[in-house]
Amino acid sequence: MGNLFTLGGVVMYPLLGLSILAMVLILERLVFWFQVLQRQDKVVREVLSLYRRNPGAALQRLEKNVSLPIARIFLAALELDQATPEEFRLALESAAQAELPLLKRFNTVFETVISVAPLLGLLGTILGLINSFASLRIGDLGGSATTNVSAGISEALISTATGLVVAIFTLLFANLFRGLYLRQMALIQEYGGQLELIYRRHHEPGAVPYASPQ
């Protein structure tokens, strides 16, 4: 591996940096999404069930799981004092918008790695070809000189292959995280709609008005 790294040329250093950066951020995102997917559905279903019977208990349950994005969204609306149904809906929507940067975190970095890595690999190949043909003297088209040029071309392609591997690896996980983000937004809309429906029933004529516990 050390020999291949050396043969790849100077562009192997930024490619190594990009690969390390991508792996660190991918691990962070994997941990984040694992925690969300592991706990979210259970917590939200418990909160919706509790809210129908005991809004105060539902609020306490959310406060214990404030690390979940959807818990923070629900809290932003439920902590409003005597909010109208319209104000409640706006609070849910605003809180959901505030969580978008966290859910889409590092997407720009992943896109940059996916775009730059193949270009760096191509640059390494071009530099390798320039060096290979520079060593070929005019009129010396056979024997060891041609062999050296062929070997140099093979070595130059190492950087292209490395750039493609880094880009493909990052692309696979970036698409995974994009899918998880879209699914999360759909769930936020679904669960937020259920919570809003329950809240509206508290404000129907004849219903006991709900006041957030202080």
SEBA-913638 format. One record per residue (C-alpha): residue number from 1; residue in three letters; x, y, z. Coordinates in steps of 0.02 Angstrom, whole numbers, plus 32768, in hexadecimal, padded with zeros to 4 digits. Each point is the difference from the previous one (the first is absolute). Example, Ala and Ser with C-alpha at 12.3 -4.5 7.8 and 13.67 -1.06 7.14 Angstrom:
% residues 2
- 1_Ala_8267_7F1F_8186
- 2_Ser_8045_80AC_7FDF
***
This chain:
% residues 214
- 1_Met_8000_8000_8000
- 2_Gly_808E_8076_8028
- 3_Asn_804D_7FDE_7F56
- 4_Leu_7F5A_8023_7FA7
- 5_Phe_7FEC_80A1_8063
- 6_Thr_80AC_8039_7FC9
- 7_Leu_7FE1_7FD1_7F4B
- 8_Gly_7F5E_8063_7FFE
- 9_Gly_805E_80A3_800B
- 10_Val_7FE7_80A0_8060
- 11_Val_7F41_8000_7FEE
- 12_Met_7FF7_7F66_8070
- 13_Tyr_8019_8071_8096
- 14_Pro_7F63_806A_7FE8
- 15_Leu_7FA2_7F61_7FD1
- 16_Leu_8037_7FB2_80A4
- 17_Gly_7FC5_809B_805C
- 18_Leu_7F57_7FFB_7FAA
- 19_Ser_7FEA_7F46_8025
- 20_Ile_8027_801A_80B9
- 21_Leu_7F8A_8094_800A
- 22_Ala_7F75_7F9F_7FAA
- 23_Met_8015_7F69_8073
- 24_Val_7FFC_806B_809E
- 25_Leu_7F62_805B_7FCA
- 26_Ile_7FAE_7F5F_7FC6
- 27_Leu_801E_7FB2_80AB
- 28_Glu_7FB4_8098_8055
- 29_Arg_7F66_7FF7_7F92
- 30_Leu_7FEE_7F44_801A
- 31_Val_8001_8017_80BD
- 32_Phe_7F83_8090_7FF4
- 33_Trp_7F84_7FA3_7F92
- 34_Phe_8012_7F5E_8064
- 35_Gln_7FCF_805C_809F
- 36_Val_7F6D_8055_7FAB
- 37_Leu_7FBC_7F63_7FAE
- 38_Gln_8018_7F97_809B
- 39_Arg_7F9B_8070_8075
- 40_Gln_7F91_8073_7F9C
- 41_Asp_7F6A_7F95_7FD2
- 42_Lys_7FEB_7FBD_80B0
- 43_Val_800E_80AB_8051
- 44_Val_7F88_8055_7F87
- 45_Arg_7F7B_7F79_8010
- 46_Glu_800A_800B_80BE
- 47_Val_7FF4_80BD_7FFA
- 48_Leu_7F68_8000_7F8D
- 49_Ser_7FAB_7F7F_806F
- 50_Leu_8028_8060_809F
- 51_Tyr_7FCB_80A6_7FB7
- 52_Arg_7F4F_7FC3_7FE6
- 53_Arg_7FF0_7FD7_80BA
- 54_Asn_8081_8069_805A
- 55_Pro_8054_8090_7FA1
- 56_Gly_8073_8024_8093
- 57_Ala_8047_7F4F_7FFF
- 58_Ala_801A_800B_7F45
- 59_Leu_8062_80A0_8016
- 60_Gln_806F_7FB0_8084
- 61_Arg_801F_7F6C_7F8E
- 62_Leu_8038_8075_7F75
- 63_Glu_8075_805E_8076
- 64_Lys_8057_7F5C_802B
- 65_Asn_8020_7FE1_7F47
- 66_Val_802F_80AF_7FCB
- 67_Ser_8095_7FBB_7F9E
- 68_Leu_7F85_7FC4_7F7A
- 69_Pro_7FD7_8081_7F79
- 70_Ile_7F47_7FD6_8000
- 71_Ala_7FF9_8012_80BD
- 72_Arg_8044_80B1_7FF3
- 73_Ile_7F80_8027_7F78
- 74_Phe_7F70_7FC4_806C
- 75_Leu_8041_805E_8098
- 76_Ala_800A_80A3_7F9F
- 77_Ala_7F45_7FF6_7FE0
- 78_Leu_7FC5_7FB2_80A2
- 79_Glu_805B_807E_806C
- 80_Leu_7F99_808F_7FB6
- 81_Asp_7F84_8040_8080
- 82_Gln_7F4A_7FFE_7FC6
- 83_Ala_8032_7FFE_7F48
- 84_Thr_7F79_7FFF_7F7C
- 85_Pro_7FFF_7F6D_7F87
- 86_Glu_804B_8071_7F7A
- 87_Glu_808C_8039_8075
- 88_Phe_801E_7F4B_802F
- 89_Arg_8013_7FCD_7F4A
- 90_Leu_8076_8090_7FDC
- 91_Ala_806A_7FD1_8097
- 92_Leu_800F_7F4E_7FBF
- 93_Glu_8030_803B_7F52
- 94_Ser_8080_807E_8041
- 95_Ala_8050_7F80_8073
- 96_Ala_8008_7F81_7F73
- 97_Gln_8059_8080_7F92
- 98_Ala_807B_8023_808C
- 99_Glu_802F_7F47_8005
- 100_Leu_8028_7FF5_7F47
- 101_Pro_80B8_8033_8010
- 102_Leu_801E_7F73_807D
- 103_Leu_7FA7_7F7F_7F95
- 104_Lys_805E_8036_7F63
- 105_Arg_80A6_8018_8059
- 106_Phe_809D_7FE3_7F98
- 107_Asn_7F9E_7FE9_7F5D
- 108_Thr_8064_808C_7FAF
- 109_Val_80A4_7FB1_8038
- 110_Phe_7FCC_7F58_7FB8
- 111_Glu_7FD1_8051_7F5B
- 112_Thr_80A8_8059_7FFB
- 113_Val_8060_7F5E_801D
- 114_Ile_7F9A_7FA6_7F7B
- 115_Ser_8025_808A_7F82
- 116_Val_80B6_8025_802A
- 117_Ala_8046_7F50_801A
- 118_Pro_7FEE_7FC6_7F49
- 119_Leu_8046_80A6_7FC3
- 120_Leu_8099_7FEC_806E
- 121_Gly_8015_7F4F_7FBF
- 122_Leu_7FF7_8040_7F4D
- 123_Leu_807E_8088_8029
- 124_Gly_8076_7F7B_8044
- 125_Thr_7FEF_7F9C_7F60
- 126_Ile_8025_8097_7F94
- 127_Leu_8099_802D_8067
- 128_Gly_803B_7F4B_7FF7
- 129_Leu_7FEC_7FFD_7F43
- 130_Ile_805E_80A3_7FEF
- 131_Asn_8090_7FB9_8064
- 132_Ser_7FFE_7F5D_7F9E
- 133_Phe_8006_8052_7F55
- 134_Ala_807F_8080_803B
- 135_Ser_8078_7F71_801F
- 136_Leu_7FE8_7FC0_7F4D
- 137_Arg_8081_8049_7F8B
- 138_Ile_7FD9_801F_7F49
- 139_Gly_803A_7F70_7F94
- 140_Asp_8006_7F89_8094
- 141_Leu_7F5E_7FA3_7FDF
- 142_Gly_8032_7F51_802C
- 143_Gly_8055_7F98_8083
- 144_Ser_8007_8034_80B4
- 145_Ala_7FC2_80B2_7FE2
- 146_Thr_7F57_7FC5_7FBF
- 147_Thr_7FF4_7F84_808F
- 148_Asn_801F_808C_807C
- 149_Val_7F77_806A_7FB1
- 150_Ser_7F84_7F70_800A
- 151_Ala_802C_7FE2_80B5
- 152_Gly_7FEE_80BA_8023
- 153_Ile_7F52_8003_7FB4
- 154_Ser_7FCA_7F6D_806D
- 155_Glu_8043_8058_8099
- 156_Ala_7FA9_80A3_7FD0
- 157_Leu_7F57_7FA7_7FFC
- 158_Ile_8012_7FD5_80B8
- 159_Ser_7FCB_80AF_8031
- 160_Thr_7F65_7FF8_7F91
- 161_Ala_7FCD_7F59_804B
- 162_Thr_801B_8044_80B0
- 163_Gly_7F99_809C_7FDD
- 164_Leu_7F71_7F97_7FBB
- 165_Val_8004_7F8B_8097
- 166_Val_7FF7_8093_8079
- 167_Ala_7F72_8051_7F9E
- 168_Ile_7F9A_7F60_7FEE
- 169_Phe_8015_7FD2_80B7
- 170_Thr_7FC7_80AE_8036
- 171_Leu_7F71_8001_7F83
- 172_Leu_7FB6_7F5E_8044
- 173_Phe_7FF6_8045_80B0
- 174_Ala_7FC8_80AC_7FC8
- 175_Asn_7F6C_7FB1_7FA6
- 176_Leu_7FDA_7F99_809B
- 177_Phe_7FFD_809B_806D
- 178_Arg_7F96_805E_7F80
- 179_Gly_7F81_7F73_8004
- 180_Leu_7FFD_8002_80BF
- 181_Tyr_7FE8_80BD_7FFD
- 182_Leu_7F6B_7FF4_7F89
- 183_Arg_7FB3_7F76_8069
- 184_Gln_801A_8067_809D
- 185_Met_7FA9_8096_7FB4
- 186_Ala_7F6D_7F93_7FCE
- 187_Leu_7FF3_7FBD_80B1
- 188_Ile_8009_80AE_804A
- 189_Gln_7F6F_8035_7F93
- 190_Glu_7F9D_7F63_802B
- 191_Tyr_801B_8007_80BC
- 192_Gly_7FF1_80BE_8004
- 193_Gly_7F58_7FF2_7FA9
- 194_Gln_7FC4_7F82_8081
- 195_Leu_8037_8070_808F
- 196_Glu_7FAD_8097_7FB0
- 197_Leu_7F5E_7F9F_7FEB
- 198_Ile_7FFE_7FD0_80B7
- 199_Tyr_8026_80B4_8032
- 200_Arg_7F74_8043_7F94
- 201_Arg_7F84_7F8F_8059
- 202_His_802D_8058_80A2
- 203_His_7FC4_80A1_7FB0
- 204_Glu_7F5C_7FC1_7FBB
- 205_Pro_7F65_8053_8048
- 206_Gly_7FDA_7FB2_80A9
- 207_Ala_80AD_7FB3_8012
- 208_Val_8067_8025_809A
- 209_Pro_8089_807B_7FCD
- 210_Tyr_80B1_7FC2_8011
- 211_Ala_8083_8061_805E
- 212_Ser_80B8_7FD0_7FF8
- 213_Pro_8047_7FCF_80AA
- 214_Gln_807A_8081_8042
***
